[in-house]
């Protein structure tokens, strides 16, 4: 048995894909869905602990992570151009 993690490419032999059990996980697109997914995975007690700035910090880190994930969808262009999401 072999476990592969890869992106689909024309260089991958078609017979390998046909003979495999394929599992695809793609998170939903968009910043809002990414933020919801991040906050649903964090325990509420962890976010609400003192000091109050902790919840703001979690929000900013989740927002930054969501922006980076959304920008990675435009891999050929990368960070060279601005996009309105």
C-alpha positions as CSV (number, residue, x, y, z in Angstrom):
1,X,0.0,0.0,0.0
2,X,1.1,3.5,-0.7
3,X,-0.3,6.8,0.6
4,X,0.2,9.8,-1.6
5,X,-0.5,13.5,-0.9
6,X,-0.3,15.5,-4.1
7,X,-2.0,18.1,-6.3
8,X,-3.5,16.9,-9.5
9,X,-1.0,17.3,-12.4
10,X,-0.9,16.1,-16.0
11,X,2.4,14.4,-15.1
12,X,0.6,12.0,-12.7
13,X,-0.1,8.7,-14.6
14,X,-3.8,8.3,-15.2
15,X,-3.7,4.5,-14.3
16,X,-2.4,5.4,-10.8
17,X,-5.4,7.7,-10.3
18,X,-7.8,5.1,-11.6
19,X,-6.5,2.3,-9.4
20,X,-6.5,4.5,-6.3
21,X,-9.0,5.4,-3.6
22,X,-9.2,9.1,-4.0
23,X,-10.1,11.4,-1.1
24,X,-10.3,15.1,-1.7
25,X,-10.6,17.7,1.0
26,X,-11.0,21.2,-0.1
27,X,-12.2,23.7,2.5
28,X,-15.0,26.0,1.4
29,X,-13.9,29.2,-0.5
30,X,-14.0,32.6,1.0
31,X,-12.7,34.5,4.0
32,X,-16.0,34.3,5.8
33,X,-16.2,30.5,5.6
34,X,-12.5,30.2,6.6
35,X,-13.1,32.4,9.7
36,X,-16.2,30.4,10.7
37,X,-14.2,27.1,10.4
38,X,-11.3,28.5,12.5
39,X,-13.6,29.8,15.2
40,X,-15.7,26.6,15.3
41,X,-12.5,24.6,16.0
42,X,-11.4,26.8,18.9
43,X,-13.0,26.2,22.3
44,X,-15.1,29.2,23.5
45,X,-13.6,29.1,26.9
46,X,-10.1,29.5,25.4
47,X,-11.1,32.6,23.5
48,X,-13.1,34.3,26.3
49,X,-10.3,34.0,28.9
50,X,-8.9,37.2,30.3
51,X,-7.4,39.6,29.2
52,X,-10.0,41.0,26.7
53,X,-7.3,41.5,24.1
54,X,-7.0,37.8,23.7
55,X,-10.2,37.5,21.7
56,X,-9.0,40.4,19.5
57,X,-5.7,38.7,18.9
58,X,-7.5,35.4,18.0
59,X,-9.7,37.4,15.6
60,X,-6.7,39.1,13.9
61,X,-4.7,35.8,13.6
62,X,-7.7,34.1,12.1
63,X,-8.3,37.0,9.7
64,X,-4.6,36.9,8.6
65,X,-4.7,33.2,8.2
66,X,-7.9,33.4,6.1
67,X,-6.4,36.2,3.9
68,X,-3.2,34.1,3.3
69,X,-5.3,31.0,2.4
70,X,-7.4,33.0,0.0
71,X,-4.3,34.5,-1.7
72,X,-2.8,31.0,-2.1
73,X,-5.6,30.2,-4.5
74,X,-3.9,32.7,-6.9
75,X,-0.6,30.8,-6.9
76,X,0.7,31.9,-10.3
77,X,0.2,35.6,-9.5
78,X,1.0,35.3,-5.8
79,X,1.4,38.5,-3.9
80,X,2.4,40.6,-7.0
81,X,-1.1,42.0,-7.7
82,X,-3.9,43.1,-5.5
83,X,-7.3,41.3,-5.5
84,X,-10.6,42.5,-4.2
85,X,-12.2,39.6,-2.3
